Amino acid sequence: MTPTKAKIQKERAQLAAYKIEHAGYDILSQSTISQLCFLHEGNIIRFFPYKGWATGVGITDGRGLNNLLKQLKS
């Protein structure tokens, strides 16, 4: 991984964690900066900050942190 990619990945992970926590969710796992896991309606949601991909039961898989946050609010 290049230094630039590592820096961007770390920044995106920090921003995503902050916004997800601000929305009222606790980050269950952030063992690596490549994936964040949290519970939504009893289901584990995985968000990959560098690519912006979210997946899990109870949401529509897709890209974008803002799209994920919109789904969590509804």
Biopython code that builds the backbone (N, CA, C, O; Angstrom):
import numpy as np
from Bio.PDB.StructureBuilder import StructureBuilder

atoms = [
    (1, "MET", "N", (0.849, -1.166, 0.000)),
    (1, "MET", "CA", (0.000, 0.000, 0.000)),
    (1, "MET", "C", (0.900, 1.235, 0.000)),
    (1, "MET", "O", (1.857, 1.320, 0.769)),
    (2, "THR", "N", (0.584, 2.173, -0.856)),
    (2, "THR", "CA", (1.389, 3.384, -0.934)),
    (2, "THR", "C", (1.096, 4.281, 0.263)),
    (2, "THR", "O", (0.020, 4.191, 0.855)),
    (3, "PRO", "N", (2.049, 5.153, 0.630)),
    (3, "PRO", "CA", (1.815, 6.066, 1.759)),
    (3, "PRO", "C", (0.593, 6.953, 1.553)),
    (3, "PRO", "O", (-0.119, 7.254, 2.510)),
    (4, "THR", "N", (0.345, 7.372, 0.322)),
    (4, "THR", "CA", (-0.803, 8.226, 0.047)),
    (4, "THR", "C", (-2.102, 7.466, 0.269)),
    (4, "THR", "O", (-3.029, 7.989, 0.887)),
    (5, "LYS", "N", (-2.177, 6.235, -0.230)),
    (5, "LYS", "CA", (-3.383, 5.427, -0.057)),
    (5, "LYS", "C", (-3.619, 5.152, 1.426)),
    (5, "LYS", "O", (-4.757, 5.215, 1.891)),
    (6, "ALA", "N", (-2.572, 4.851, 2.162)),
    (6, "ALA", "CA", (-2.702, 4.577, 3.589)),
    (6, "ALA", "C", (-3.237, 5.796, 4.332)),
    (6, "ALA", "O", (-4.086, 5.668, 5.214)),
    (7, "LYS", "N", (-2.742, 6.970, 3.977)),
    (7, "LYS", "CA", (-3.195, 8.205, 4.626)),
    (7, "LYS", "C", (-4.662, 8.466, 4.311)),
    (7, "LYS", "O", (-5.441, 8.790, 5.207)),
    (8, "ILE", "N", (-5.043, 8.328, 3.051)),
    (8, "ILE", "CA", (-6.432, 8.550, 2.647)),
    (8, "ILE", "C", (-7.340, 7.542, 3.337)),
    (8, "ILE", "O", (-8.408, 7.902, 3.831)),
    (9, "GLN", "N", (-6.920, 6.283, 3.371)),
    (9, "GLN", "CA", (-7.723, 5.235, 3.988)),
    (9, "GLN", "C", (-7.934, 5.527, 5.479)),
    (9, "GLN", "O", (-9.039, 5.351, 5.991)),
    (10, "LYS", "N", (-6.898, 5.965, 6.166)),
    (10, "LYS", "CA", (-7.005, 6.284, 7.589)),
    (10, "LYS", "C", (-7.952, 7.456, 7.814)),
    (10, "LYS", "O", (-8.783, 7.419, 8.722)),
    (11, "GLU", "N", (-7.833, 8.493, 6.994)),
    (11, "GLU", "CA", (-8.705, 9.657, 7.130)),
    (11, "GLU", "C", (-10.167, 9.305, 6.870)),
    (11, "GLU", "O", (-11.055, 9.753, 7.596)),
    (12, "ARG", "N", (-10.414, 8.513, 5.847)),
    (12, "ARG", "CA", (-11.788, 8.107, 5.535)),
    (12, "ARG", "C", (-12.372, 7.247, 6.643)),
    (12, "ARG", "O", (-13.549, 7.380, 6.978)),
    (13, "ALA", "N", (-11.561, 6.369, 7.215)),
    (13, "ALA", "CA", (-12.027, 5.518, 8.307)),
    (13, "ALA", "C", (-12.381, 6.357, 9.535)),
    (13, "ALA", "O", (-13.389, 6.101, 10.193)),
    (14, "GLN", "N", (-11.556, 7.353, 9.842)),
    (14, "GLN", "CA", (-11.823, 8.220, 10.990)),
    (14, "GLN", "C", (-13.095, 9.028, 10.785)),
    (14, "GLN", "O", (-13.908, 9.148, 11.701)),
    (15, "LEU", "N", (-13.271, 9.578, 9.598)),
    (15, "LEU", "CA", (-14.469, 10.360, 9.303)),
    (15, "LEU", "C", (-15.717, 9.488, 9.354)),
    (15, "LEU", "O", (-16.729, 9.888, 9.928)),
    (16, "ALA", "N", (-15.653, 8.304, 8.760)),
    (16, "ALA", "CA", (-16.803, 7.395, 8.762)),
    (16, "ALA", "C", (-17.157, 6.982, 10.183)),
    (16, "ALA", "O", (-18.332, 6.977, 10.551)),
    (17, "ALA", "N", (-16.163, 6.638, 10.981)),
    (17, "ALA", "CA", (-16.417, 6.241, 12.372)),
    (17, "ALA", "C", (-17.078, 7.383, 13.133)),
    (17, "ALA", "O", (-18.025, 7.161, 13.888)),
    (18, "TYR", "N", (-16.590, 8.590, 12.941)),
    (18, "TYR", "CA", (-17.162, 9.758, 13.616)),
    (18, "TYR", "C", (-18.628, 9.949, 13.219)),
    (18, "TYR", "O", (-19.487, 10.130, 14.082)),
    (19, "LYS", "N", (-18.915, 9.909, 11.915)),
    (19, "LYS", "CA", (-20.280, 10.151, 11.453)),
    (19, "LYS", "C", (-21.239, 9.036, 11.869)),
    (19, "LYS", "O", (-22.391, 9.304, 12.210)),
    (20, "ILE", "N", (-20.772, 7.798, 11.841)),
    (20, "ILE", "CA", (-21.617, 6.675, 12.258)),
    (20, "ILE", "C", (-21.912, 6.771, 13.755)),
    (20, "ILE", "O", (-23.047, 6.557, 14.182)),
    (21, "GLU", "N", (-20.900, 7.089, 14.543)),
    (21, "GLU", "CA", (-21.114, 7.259, 15.982)),
    (21, "GLU", "C", (-22.004, 8.454, 16.270)),
    (21, "GLU", "O", (-22.833, 8.399, 17.179)),
    (22, "HIS", "N", (-21.851, 9.525, 15.518)),
    (22, "HIS", "CA", (-22.684, 10.716, 15.687)),
    (22, "HIS", "C", (-24.149, 10.409, 15.364)),
    (22, "HIS", "O", (-25.053, 11.049, 15.902)),
    (23, "ALA", "N", (-24.380, 9.426, 14.484)),
    (23, "ALA", "CA", (-25.739, 9.007, 14.140)),
    (23, "ALA", "C", (-26.341, 8.103, 15.219)),
    (23, "ALA", "O", (-27.500, 7.704, 15.111)),
    (24, "GLY", "N", (-25.564, 7.776, 16.260)),
    (24, "GLY", "CA", (-26.085, 7.018, 17.384)),
    (24, "GLY", "C", (-25.711, 5.550, 17.409)),
    (24, "GLY", "O", (-26.313, 4.780, 18.157)),
    (25, "TYR", "N", (-24.751, 5.146, 16.628)),
    (25, "TYR", "CA", (-24.327, 3.750, 16.579)),
    (25, "TYR", "C", (-22.952, 3.590, 17.195)),
    (25, "TYR", "O", (-22.106, 4.479, 17.105)),
    (26, "ASP", "N", (-22.744, 2.442, 17.821)),
    (26, "ASP", "CA", (-21.432, 2.129, 18.388)),
    (26, "ASP", "C", (-20.669, 1.254, 17.401)),
    (26, "ASP", "O", (-21.200, 0.265, 16.896)),
    (27, "ILE", "N", (-19.438, 1.620, 17.136)),
    (27, "ILE", "CA", (-18.580, 0.818, 16.267)),
    (27, "ILE", "C", (-18.171, -0.430, 17.049)),
    (27, "ILE", "O", (-17.553, -0.329, 18.108)),
    (28, "LEU", "N", (-18.515, -1.596, 16.526)),
    (28, "LEU", "CA", (-18.185, -2.854, 17.193)),
    (28, "LEU", "C", (-16.756, -3.271, 16.914)),
    (28, "LEU", "O", (-16.055, -3.772, 17.793)),
    (29, "SER", "N", (-16.339, -3.059, 15.690)),
    (29, "SER", "CA", (-15.021, -3.523, 15.278)),
    (29, "SER", "C", (-14.390, -2.531, 14.328)),
    (29, "SER", "O", (-14.980, -2.131, 13.324)),
    (30, "GLN", "N", (-13.195, -2.154, 14.666)),
    (30, "GLN", "CA", (-12.395, -1.323, 13.777)),
    (30, "GLN", "C", (-10.955, -1.810, 13.898)),
    (30, "GLN", "O", (-10.017, -1.034, 14.080)),
    (31, "SER", "N", (-10.825, -3.136, 13.786)),
    (31, "SER", "CA", (-9.503, -3.735, 13.970)),
    (31, "SER", "C", (-8.534, -3.306, 12.871)),
    (31, "SER", "O", (-7.322, -3.237, 13.075)),
    (32, "THR", "N", (-9.095, -3.024, 11.716)),
    (32, "THR", "CA", (-8.279, -2.490, 10.631)),
    (32, "THR", "C", (-8.961, -1.220, 10.146)),
    (32, "THR", "O", (-10.138, -0.991, 10.426)),
    (33, "ILE", "N", (-8.230, -0.411, 9.433)),
    (33, "ILE", "CA", (-8.829, 0.814, 8.912)),
    (33, "ILE", "C", (-9.602, 0.562, 7.631)),
    (33, "ILE", "O", (-10.162, 1.482, 7.036)),
    (34, "SER", "N", (-9.626, -0.708, 7.211)),
    (34, "SER", "CA", (-10.304, -1.011, 5.952)),
    (34, "SER", "C", (-11.768, -1.381, 6.141)),
    (34, "SER", "O", (-12.505, -1.463, 5.158)),
    (35, "GLN", "N", (-12.216, -1.609, 7.391)),
    (35, "GLN", "CA", (-13.598, -2.033, 7.596)),
    (35, "GLN", "C", (-14.101, -1.573, 8.963)),
    (35, "GLN", "O", (-13.392, -1.671, 9.965)),
    (36, "LEU", "N", (-15.347, -1.066, 8.985)),
    (36, "LEU", "CA", (-16.017, -0.719, 10.229)),
    (36, "LEU", "C", (-17.254, -1.596, 10.350)),
    (36, "LEU", "O", (-17.970, -1.793, 9.368)),
    (37, "CYS", "N", (-17.510, -2.122, 11.536)),
    (37, "CYS", "CA", (-18.705, -2.941, 11.763)),
    (37, "CYS", "C", (-19.514, -2.312, 12.890)),
    (37, "CYS", "O", (-18.957, -1.845, 13.884)),
    (38, "PHE", "N", (-20.838, -2.306, 12.724)),
    (38, "PHE", "CA", (-21.727, -1.805, 13.764)),
    (38, "PHE", "C", (-23.075, -2.498, 13.625)),
    (38, "PHE", "O", (-23.371, -3.095, 12.590)),
    (39, "LEU", "N", (-23.899, -2.415, 14.683)),
    (39, "LEU", "CA", (-25.212, -3.036, 14.676)),
    (39, "LEU", "C", (-26.288, -2.049, 14.261)),
    (39, "LEU", "O", (-26.297, -0.897, 14.696)),
    (40, "HIS", "N", (-27.187, -2.513, 13.419)),
    (40, "HIS", "CA", (-28.366, -1.738, 13.010)),
    (40, "HIS", "C", (-29.546, -2.694, 13.028)),
    (40, "HIS", "O", (-29.595, -3.649, 12.252)),
    (41, "GLU", "N", (-30.493, -2.436, 13.912)),
    (41, "GLU", "CA", (-31.675, -3.283, 14.075)),
    (41, "GLU", "C", (-31.290, -4.743, 14.307)),
    (41, "GLU", "O", (-31.931, -5.650, 13.776)),
    (42, "GLY", "N", (-30.247, -4.966, 15.097)),
    (42, "GLY", "CA", (-29.815, -6.306, 15.445)),
    (42, "GLY", "C", (-28.965, -7.014, 14.404)),
    (42, "GLY", "O", (-28.592, -8.172, 14.591)),
    (43, "ASN", "N", (-28.659, -6.336, 13.317)),
    (43, "ASN", "CA", (-27.853, -6.929, 12.253)),
    (43, "ASN", "C", (-26.519, -6.207, 12.130)),
    (43, "ASN", "O", (-26.431, -4.997, 12.340)),
    (44, "ILE", "N", (-25.482, -6.964, 11.786)),
    (44, "ILE", "CA", (-24.159, -6.370, 11.603)),
    (44, "ILE", "C", (-24.089, -5.720, 10.229)),
    (44, "ILE", "O", (-24.380, -6.347, 9.210)),
    (45, "ILE", "N", (-23.699, -4.460, 10.221)),
    (45, "ILE", "CA", (-23.475, -3.710, 8.990)),
    (45, "ILE", "C", (-21.975, -3.507, 8.855)),
    (45, "ILE", "O", (-21.302, -3.131, 9.814)),
    (46, "ARG", "N", (-21.461, -3.756, 7.666)),
    (46, "ARG", "CA", (-20.037, -3.553, 7.389)),
    (46, "ARG", "C", (-19.893, -2.393, 6.406)),
    (46, "ARG", "O", (-20.566, -2.334, 5.377)),
    (47, "PHE", "N", (-19.001, -1.480, 6.755)),
    (47, "PHE", "CA", (-18.726, -0.342, 5.886)),
    (47, "PHE", "C", (-17.234, -0.326, 5.601)),
    (47, "PHE", "O", (-16.409, -0.401, 6.510)),
    (48, "PHE", "N", (-16.909, -0.228, 4.326)),
    (48, "PHE", "CA", (-15.517, -0.197, 3.877)),
    (48, "PHE", "C", (-15.207, 1.237, 3.438)),
    (48, "PHE", "O", (-15.546, 1.633, 2.322)),
    (49, "PRO", "N", (-14.563, 2.014, 4.316)),
    (49, "PRO", "CA", (-14.389, 3.449, 4.068)),
    (49, "PRO", "C", (-13.640, 3.823, 2.794)),
    (49, "PRO", "O", (-13.996, 4.805, 2.143)),
    (50, "TYR", "N", (-12.623, 3.071, 2.428)),
    (50, "TYR", "CA", (-11.838, 3.483, 1.262)),
    (50, "TYR", "C", (-12.658, 3.414, -0.016)),
    (50, "TYR", "O", (-12.597, 4.324, -0.843)),
    (51, "LYS", "N", (-13.415, 2.359, -0.181)),
    (51, "LYS", "CA", (-14.260, 2.204, -1.368)),
    (51, "LYS", "C", (-15.637, 2.819, -1.176)),
    (51, "LYS", "O", (-16.345, 3.078, -2.150)),
    (52, "GLY", "N", (-16.022, 3.054, 0.077)),
    (52, "GLY", "CA", (-17.332, 3.626, 0.352)),
    (52, "GLY", "C", (-18.459, 2.616, 0.259)),
    (52, "GLY", "O", (-19.614, 3.003, 0.086)),
    (53, "TRP", "N", (-18.154, 1.338, 0.368)),
    (53, "TRP", "CA", (-19.147, 0.279, 0.198)),
    (53, "TRP", "C", (-19.734, -0.125, 1.546)),
    (53, "TRP", "O", (-19.003, -0.306, 2.520)),
    (54, "ALA", "N", (-21.066, -0.267, 1.597)),
    (54, "ALA", "CA", (-21.755, -0.734, 2.795)),
    (54, "ALA", "C", (-22.557, -1.970, 2.446)),
    (54, "ALA", "O", (-23.148, -2.058, 1.370)),
    (55, "THR", "N", (-22.574, -2.926, 3.364)),
    (55, "THR", "CA", (-23.329, -4.155, 3.151)),
    (55, "THR", "C", (-23.815, -4.697, 4.483)),
    (55, "THR", "O", (-23.177, -4.501, 5.518)),
    (56, "GLY", "N", (-24.945, -5.379, 4.447)),
    (56, "GLY", "CA", (-25.496, -6.014, 5.639)),
    (56, "GLY", "C", (-26.999, -6.183, 5.508)),
    (56, "GLY", "O", (-27.644, -5.560, 4.665)),
    (57, "VAL", "N", (-27.538, -7.037, 6.357)),
    (57, "VAL", "CA", (-28.975, -7.280, 6.372)),
    (57, "VAL", "C", (-29.668, -6.044, 6.937)),
    (57, "VAL", "O", (-29.249, -5.509, 7.963)),
    (58, "GLY", "N", (-30.707, -5.599, 6.281)),
    (58, "GLY", "CA", (-31.467, -4.444, 6.756)),
    (58, "GLY", "C", (-31.162, -3.157, 6.016)),
    (58, "GLY", "O", (-31.828, -2.144, 6.231)),
    (59, "ILE", "N", (-30.156, -3.184, 5.141)),
    (59, "ILE", "CA", (-29.862, -2.018, 4.305)),
    (59, "ILE", "C", (-29.706, -2.495, 2.863)),
    (59, "ILE", "O", (-29.510, -3.682, 2.601)),
    (60, "THR", "N", (-29.796, -1.557, 1.953)),
    (60, "THR", "CA", (-29.513, -1.847, 0.556)),
    (60, "THR", "C", (-28.021, -1.643, 0.337)),
    (60, "THR", "O", (-27.493, -0.559, 0.587)),
    (61, "ASP", "N", (-27.345, -2.688, -0.130)),
    (61, "ASP", "CA", (-25.912, -2.578, -0.388)),
    (61, "ASP", "C", (-25.657, -1.452, -1.378)),
    (61, "ASP", "O", (-26.412, -1.271, -2.334)),
    (62, "GLY", "N", (-24.597, -0.703, -1.147)),
    (62, "GLY", "CA", (-24.282, 0.364, -2.077)),
    (62, "GLY", "C", (-23.089, 1.166, -1.625)),
    (62, "GLY", "O", (-22.449, 0.864, -0.617)),
    (63, "ARG", "N", (-22.808, 2.193, -2.392)),
    (63, "ARG", "CA", (-21.647, 3.046, -2.140)),
    (63, "ARG", "C", (-22.057, 4.379, -1.542)),
    (63, "ARG", "O", (-23.139, 4.904, -1.805)),
    (64, "GLY", "N", (-21.162, 4.901, -0.736)),
    (64, "GLY", "CA", (-21.313, 6.246, -0.210)),
    (64, "GLY", "C", (-21.726, 6.281, 1.250)),
    (64, "GLY", "O", (-22.728, 5.684, 1.643)),
    (65, "LEU", "N", (-20.943, 6.984, 2.043)),
    (65, "LEU", "CA", (-21.246, 7.135, 3.461)),
    (65, "LEU", "C", (-22.565, 7.874, 3.655)),
    (65, "LEU", "O", (-23.366, 7.493, 4.507)),
    (66, "ASN", "N", (-22.798, 8.922, 2.877)),
    (66, "ASN", "CA", (-24.047, 9.675, 3.024)),
    (66, "ASN", "C", (-25.254, 8.824, 2.681)),
    (66, "ASN", "O", (-26.289, 8.939, 3.337)),
    (67, "ASN", "N", (-25.149, 7.970, 1.665)),
    (67, "ASN", "CA", (-26.250, 7.066, 1.323)),
    (67, "ASN", "C", (-26.517, 6.097, 2.478)),
    (67, "ASN", "O", (-27.672, 5.816, 2.800)),
    (68, "LEU", "N", (-25.463, 5.595, 3.091)),
    (68, "LEU", "CA", (-25.625, 4.699, 4.241)),
    (68, "LEU", "C", (-26.329, 5.422, 5.380)),
    (68, "LEU", "O", (-27.266, 4.886, 5.971)),
    (69, "LEU", "N", (-25.892, 6.615, 5.686)),
    (69, "LEU", "CA", (-26.481, 7.361, 6.794)),
    (69, "LEU", "C", (-27.952, 7.668, 6.554)),
    (69, "LEU", "O", (-28.749, 7.651, 7.492)),
    (70, "LYS", "N", (-28.321, 7.952, 5.301)),
    (70, "LYS", "CA", (-29.738, 8.181, 4.960)),
    (70, "LYS", "C", (-30.559, 6.936, 5.239)),
    (70, "LYS", "O", (-31.663, 7.026, 5.776)),
    (71, "GLN", "N", (-30.027, 5.766, 4.878)),
    (71, "GLN", "CA", (-30.745, 4.514, 5.112)),
    (71, "GLN", "C", (-30.894, 4.238, 6.600)),
    (71, "GLN", "O", (-31.924, 3.715, 7.026)),
    (72, "LEU", "N", (-29.909, 4.571, 7.382)),
    (72, "LEU", "CA", (-29.969, 4.314, 8.818)),
    (72, "LEU", "C", (-31.012, 5.186, 9.501)),
    (72, "LEU", "O", (-31.609, 4.774, 10.496)),
    (73, "LYS", "N", (-31.238, 6.383, 8.977)),
    (73, "LYS", "CA", (-32.215, 7.296, 9.568)),
    (73, "LYS", "C", (-33.649, 6.881, 9.303)),
    (73, "LYS", "O", (-34.538, 7.158, 10.109)),
    (74, "SER", "N", (-33.883, 6.210, 8.162)),
    (74, "SER", "CA", (-35.269, 5.861, 7.816)),
    (74, "SER", "C", (-35.698, 4.546, 8.397)),
    (74, "SER", "O", (-36.835, 4.122, 8.192)),
]
sb = StructureBuilder()
sb.init_structure("model")
sb.init_model(0)
sb.init_chain("A")
sb.init_seg("    ")
for serial, (resi, resn, name, xyz) in enumerate(atoms, 1):
    if name == "N":
        sb.init_residue(resn, " ", resi, " ")
    sb.init_atom(name, np.array(xyz, "f"), 0.0, 1.0, " ", f" {name:<3s}", serial, name[0])
structure = sb.get_structure()
